[in-house]
Amino acid sequence: MADTRDPIARLKDKIERSGWGTSVDETMSFVQPELVSVYSLWRARADRAGALPRREDLDLRSLKPYLEHLSVAERVEIAPGKSDYRLRLQGSFLGEVFGHHTGKLLGEVVSSELAERWTTIYDALLEMKRPLRLQGTYRQETMEHLIAESLAVPLGNGDAPPVSVLAATYYRSRYKDEA
C-alpha cells in the first residue's frame, strides 16, 4: 500500500491498481528532445521566479516551437468536493488527435477512463508542485500503436495554490524499431 502522505506514491499506486498503462518518472529522463527543451524552459522560469512559473511567465515566443503539442488545463470545482479540468489551451496536433476542445471540460470530451486518469495525475501534480514525466499507451483502436511521452508541470497562481497544468505530449510508434 502506498504511503498516503506521498502524492507520487499514491499516484503510482492508483495507476497500478487501475491498470492505466501509464508510468510516472520523476527523473525527467525524456526520449523526445522537445520535452527536454520545454522542461529546461520551465525550469529556468521557475529558478528565475524562485517559485512555480505562472502561465504568463512562459511567453508564446519561447513556446512557439512546441505549441502544437501543448495543453493547459485548469482545475475547476464542478460540485462540492469534485473537480474537473477545463482545457484553456490545446495545441493543433493534440486537437487533430483528440478533437478540438479548447474551453471544454475533460469530462465532457474524453472517455470517463481518460478523464479519471488525467484528473488523478493532474491533481497529484498540483499537490506536489513539481513536474513529472509520464509515458503511456491508449486502448483506443486508432491509437493502440502509439506511446505517448509527456511532460506535465504545475503553473503558479500567485500566493494561492496552483490550479493549472501545462503539458507537452509527443507520440511515437511502439513498432518503430521493428522492421
C-alpha positions as CSV (number, residue, x, y, z in Angstrom):
1,M,0.0,0.0,0.0
2,A,1.2,3.5,-0.9
3,D,2.4,6.0,1.7
4,T,-0.7,8.1,2.0
5,R,1.4,11.2,2.7
6,D,3.4,11.0,-0.5
7,P,1.4,12.1,-3.6
8,I,3.7,10.3,-6.0
9,A,3.4,7.0,-4.1
10,R,-0.4,7.5,-4.1
11,L,-0.4,8.3,-7.8
12,K,1.8,5.3,-8.7
13,D,-0.4,3.0,-6.5
14,K,-3.6,4.3,-8.2
15,I,-2.1,3.8,-11.7
16,E,-1.1,0.2,-10.9
17,R,-4.4,-0.7,-9.3
18,S,-6.3,0.9,-12.3
19,G,-4.2,-0.7,-15.0
20,W,-4.0,2.5,-16.9
21,G,-0.9,1.7,-18.9
22,T,0.8,4.8,-17.7
23,S,4.2,5.2,-15.9
24,V,5.4,8.1,-13.8
25,D,9.1,9.1,-14.0
26,E,10.5,11.6,-11.5
27,T,13.9,11.5,-13.1
28,M,12.8,13.6,-16.1
29,S,14.7,11.3,-18.5
30,F,13.0,12.1,-21.7
31,V,13.3,10.3,-25.0
32,Q,11.7,13.1,-27.0
33,P,14.3,16.0,-27.3
34,E,11.5,18.6,-27.5
35,L,10.4,17.6,-24.0
36,V,13.9,18.2,-22.7
37,S,13.7,21.7,-24.2
38,V,10.2,22.5,-22.7
39,Y,11.3,21.2,-19.3
40,S,14.5,23.3,-19.4
41,L,12.4,26.4,-20.3
42,W,10.0,25.7,-17.4
43,R,12.9,25.0,-15.0
44,A,14.7,28.3,-16.0
45,R,11.5,30.3,-15.4
46,A,11.0,28.6,-12.0
47,D,14.6,29.3,-11.0
48,R,14.3,32.9,-12.0
49,A,11.0,33.4,-10.2
50,G,12.0,31.3,-7.1
51,A,8.6,29.7,-7.4
52,L,6.3,27.9,-9.8
53,P,6.2,30.0,-13.0
54,R,2.8,31.4,-13.9
55,R,1.3,30.9,-17.3
56,E,2.2,34.5,-18.3
57,D,5.9,33.8,-17.4
58,L,6.0,31.3,-20.3
59,D,5.7,33.6,-23.3
60,L,4.4,32.4,-26.7
61,R,7.7,33.3,-28.4
62,S,9.7,30.8,-26.3
63,L,7.0,28.2,-26.6
64,K,6.3,28.6,-30.3
65,P,8.3,25.5,-31.4
66,Y,6.2,23.3,-29.2
67,L,2.7,25.0,-29.3
68,E,1.0,22.3,-31.4
69,H,1.9,19.7,-28.7
70,L,1.0,21.8,-25.6
71,S,-2.1,22.0,-23.5
72,V,-3.1,24.0,-20.4
73,A,-5.7,22.6,-18.2
74,E,-7.2,24.5,-15.2
75,R,-8.8,22.7,-12.3
76,V,-12.4,23.8,-11.7
77,E,-14.8,22.7,-9.0
78,I,-17.9,21.2,-10.6
79,A,-19.6,20.1,-7.4
80,P,-18.7,20.2,-3.7
81,G,-15.5,18.1,-3.4
82,K,-15.5,17.2,-7.1
83,S,-13.3,18.8,-9.7
84,D,-12.7,18.6,-13.4
85,Y,-10.2,20.3,-15.7
86,R,-11.1,22.9,-18.3
87,L,-8.8,22.9,-21.4
88,R,-7.6,26.5,-21.6
89,L,-5.2,25.8,-24.5
90,Q,-5.0,22.8,-26.8
91,G,-2.3,22.6,-29.4
92,S,-3.3,21.9,-33.0
93,F,-1.6,18.5,-33.1
94,L,-3.5,17.4,-30.0
95,G,-6.7,18.8,-31.5
96,E,-6.1,16.6,-34.5
97,V,-5.6,13.5,-32.3
98,F,-8.4,14.1,-29.7
99,G,-10.6,16.7,-31.4
100,H,-10.6,20.5,-30.8
101,H,-11.8,21.1,-27.3
102,T,-10.4,24.3,-26.0
103,G,-12.7,25.8,-23.4
104,K,-14.3,22.4,-22.6
105,L,-14.1,20.2,-19.5
106,L,-12.1,16.9,-19.8
107,G,-15.2,15.1,-18.6
108,E,-17.2,16.4,-21.5
109,V,-14.8,15.4,-24.2
110,V,-12.9,12.2,-23.4
111,S,-13.9,8.8,-22.1
112,S,-14.6,8.5,-18.3
113,E,-11.4,6.4,-18.0
114,L,-9.2,9.0,-19.6
115,A,-10.9,11.8,-17.6
116,E,-10.3,9.9,-14.4
117,R,-6.7,9.2,-15.4
118,W,-5.8,12.8,-16.3
119,T,-7.7,14.3,-13.4
120,T,-5.9,11.9,-10.9
121,I,-2.5,12.7,-12.5
122,Y,-3.1,16.5,-12.6
123,D,-4.5,16.6,-9.0
124,A,-1.3,14.8,-7.8
125,L,0.9,17.1,-9.8
126,L,-0.7,20.2,-8.4
127,E,-0.5,18.8,-4.8
128,M,3.2,18.0,-5.1
129,K,4.0,21.2,-7.0
130,R,6.7,19.7,-9.2
131,P,7.0,18.3,-12.8
132,L,6.6,14.8,-13.9
133,R,7.5,12.7,-17.0
134,L,4.6,10.5,-18.0
135,Q,4.6,7.7,-20.5
136,G,1.6,5.7,-21.6
137,T,-0.4,3.8,-24.1
138,Y,-4.0,4.0,-25.2
139,R,-6.7,1.3,-25.6
140,Q,-8.4,3.2,-28.4
141,E,-8.3,1.2,-31.7
142,T,-6.9,4.2,-33.6
143,M,-4.2,4.9,-31.1
144,E,-3.1,1.5,-29.7
145,H,0.1,1.5,-31.7
146,L,1.3,4.8,-30.1
147,I,3.3,5.5,-27.0
148,A,2.7,9.0,-25.5
149,E,5.5,10.7,-23.7
150,S,4.5,13.8,-21.7
151,L,6.0,16.5,-19.5
152,A,3.4,17.8,-17.1
153,V,4.3,20.8,-15.0
154,P,2.3,22.9,-12.5
155,L,1.8,26.6,-13.1
156,G,1.9,29.1,-10.3
157,N,-1.1,31.0,-9.1
158,G,0.5,33.9,-7.1
159,D,0.1,33.2,-3.4
160,A,-2.8,30.8,-3.9
161,P,-2.4,27.1,-4.5
162,P,-1.7,26.2,-8.2
163,V,-4.7,25.2,-10.3
164,S,-3.2,24.9,-13.8
165,V,-1.1,22.3,-15.5
166,L,0.9,22.8,-18.7
167,A,1.5,19.5,-20.5
168,A,3.6,18.8,-23.6
169,T,2.8,15.5,-25.3
170,Y,4.6,13.8,-28.1
171,Y,3.8,10.4,-29.7
172,R,5.9,7.7,-31.2
173,S,5.1,4.3,-32.7
174,R,5.7,1.3,-30.4
175,Y,6.6,-0.5,-33.6
176,K,9.2,2.0,-34.8
177,D,12.2,-0.2,-34.1
178,E,10.7,-3.3,-35.6
179,A,11.4,-3.9,-39.3
